[in-house]
Amino acid sequence: MRPLIAVTATTVLVVGLGATAAHAATTTPAATVKTVSSVIEKSTVSNRYIDRSKSISSCSIGAAGGSCVISRGRTASRSIQLSLGVTREMVAASFGFSSGYTVSTSVTCTSPVLKAGQIWRAYAVGTRHKYKAKKVTMVGYLAAKTETSGWLYAFNPKAADLHCE
């Protein structure tokens, strides 16, 4: 698969020593400055990662000895960390999933017998990926600056999977 890149461009006028801007404009071609961002060093951290950063639903009971059900149709969030000009769409496409923000669950989760006031929570389960973003600043055809991010993470929840506790 070809790497996905984002490109932005700016024109810069190169003016030599002792030359005026008007003279340079007629004798020196403008150099284009552009940035090229890409997703690099991709890997899958876990195919069954439980995103405990926030529950997607919860239930509780008022009296001891009962149970509750978290029904399907709850919304799980797809999270993608971004840096250095890499877009959400680039990251999602590089791992082969949608860049949309949510996934609707298609399963239910029934609690065991709970104590009064005890809370039963559902968490999204999915695939967690890690990657780095790279940004190269080009002046004309020369790479003037290269930046690489630290590890960034993307989480793609599965519609047919929940973790309840």
Secondary structure, DSSP 8 states (H G I E B T S, - for coil): ----EEEEEEEE----TT--HHHHHHHS--EEEEEEEEEEEEEEEEEEEEETTS-SEEEE-SSTTB--EE-S--EEE-EE---TT--HHHHHHHHTS---SEEE----EE--SB-TT-EEEEEEEEEEEEEEEEEEEEETTEEEEEEE---EEEEEEEEEEEEE-
